[in-house]
Structures are given as C-alpha cells and as structure tokens.
Amino acid sequence: MPKKTGLATATKPPVDPEKWVTDTTTPNISAGPIARMTVELPLEMHRELKGKCGREGLKIKKVIIALVQDYLEGKIKITEVDLH
C-alpha cells in the first residue's frame, strides 16, 4: 500500500483562462474592453524577463503595461536607432 501524505488532496481549483487574461486589477487601466496581443521575443530575452519578474514578484503583463503606458505618456523615448 502506498504511503499517504495528504498532498494529493491539496489541489488548487482550476483557473478560468478568461478571468486570468481579463484581470483588470492592473493600475492605470480603465475598466473598458481589453485587447489581447501576441508579442514575439527572442527566447533568452523572454527567459530573462520571466526570471526577473518572478524574482521581483511581478506579473509580466503588468510590467509590459507599465512600459507601454510610460511610452505613450512620453516618459520613454524610442527612436529608430534604438530598434536594432
């Protein structure tokens, strides 16, 4: 008979994917409609971003939203030279 640890009963409830992607708890976002976007990143850049966000306890989605918001508000300037 296998040893029972009690861990098998400690499962998390399933996450509703629609609720997960439409999370509106991000600051500076209106409660209006949400658009989804797919962005292709070099694999190493994605790994670094995911790791850094994980270490800092941040969601990638919220970091990207903050960066886009800063760009739109003119806090970040990007020129064609920057897009190498």
C-alpha positions as CSV (number, residue, x, y, z in Angstrom):
1,M,0.0,0.0,0.0
2,P,1.5,3.4,-1.0
3,K,2.2,5.9,1.8
4,K,-0.4,8.6,2.1
5,T,1.0,12.1,2.7
6,G,-2.2,14.1,2.3
7,L,-0.7,16.2,-0.5
8,A,-2.8,14.5,-3.2
9,T,-5.9,16.2,-1.8
10,A,-4.4,19.7,-1.7
11,T,-5.0,20.6,-5.3
12,K,-5.7,24.1,-6.4
13,P,-9.1,24.9,-8.1
14,P,-8.8,25.3,-11.9
15,V,-8.1,28.8,-13.1
16,D,-10.6,30.2,-15.6
17,P,-8.4,31.4,-18.5
18,E,-10.9,34.2,-19.4
19,K,-10.7,35.6,-15.9
20,W,-6.9,35.3,-15.9
21,V,-6.4,37.3,-19.1
22,T,-9.0,39.9,-18.4
23,D,-7.7,40.7,-14.9
24,T,-8.4,44.4,-14.5
25,T,-6.6,44.9,-11.2
26,T,-3.7,46.5,-13.0
27,P,-3.3,50.1,-12.1
28,N,-3.8,52.8,-14.8
29,I,-6.1,50.6,-16.8
30,S,-9.6,51.6,-17.4
31,A,-12.3,49.0,-16.9
32,G,-13.2,49.1,-20.6
33,P,-12.7,46.5,-23.2
34,I,-9.4,44.6,-23.3
35,A,-7.4,43.7,-26.4
36,R,-5.1,40.7,-26.5
37,M,-1.7,40.9,-28.1
38,T,0.9,38.4,-29.0
39,V,4.5,39.6,-29.0
40,E,7.4,37.5,-30.2
41,L,10.6,37.9,-28.2
42,P,14.0,36.3,-28.5
43,L,14.0,33.2,-26.3
44,E,16.8,34.4,-24.0
45,M,15.1,37.8,-23.5
46,H,11.8,36.1,-22.6
47,R,13.6,33.9,-20.1
48,E,15.4,36.9,-18.5
49,L,12.1,38.9,-18.3
50,K,10.2,36.0,-16.8
51,G,13.0,35.3,-14.3
52,K,13.3,39.0,-13.3
53,C,9.6,39.4,-12.9
54,G,9.4,36.2,-10.8
55,R,12.3,37.3,-8.5
56,E,10.6,40.7,-8.0
57,G,7.1,39.2,-7.6
58,L,5.7,41.0,-10.6
59,K,3.5,39.8,-13.5
60,I,4.9,40.1,-17.0
61,K,1.6,41.5,-18.1
62,K,1.8,44.4,-15.6
63,V,5.4,45.2,-16.5
64,I,4.6,45.4,-20.2
65,I,1.5,47.6,-19.5
66,A,3.6,49.9,-17.3
67,L,6.3,50.2,-20.0
68,V,3.7,50.9,-22.8
69,Q,2.0,53.5,-20.6
70,D,5.3,55.2,-19.9
71,Y,6.0,55.2,-23.7
72,L,2.6,56.7,-24.5
73,E,3.0,59.4,-21.8
74,G,6.4,60.3,-23.3
75,K,8.3,59.2,-20.3
76,I,10.3,56.7,-22.5
77,K,11.6,57.9,-25.9
78,I,12.3,55.3,-28.6
79,T,14.0,56.1,-31.9
80,E,14.7,54.0,-34.9
81,V,18.3,53.7,-33.7
82,D,17.0,52.0,-30.5
83,L,15.2,49.4,-32.6
84,H,18.2,47.3,-33.6
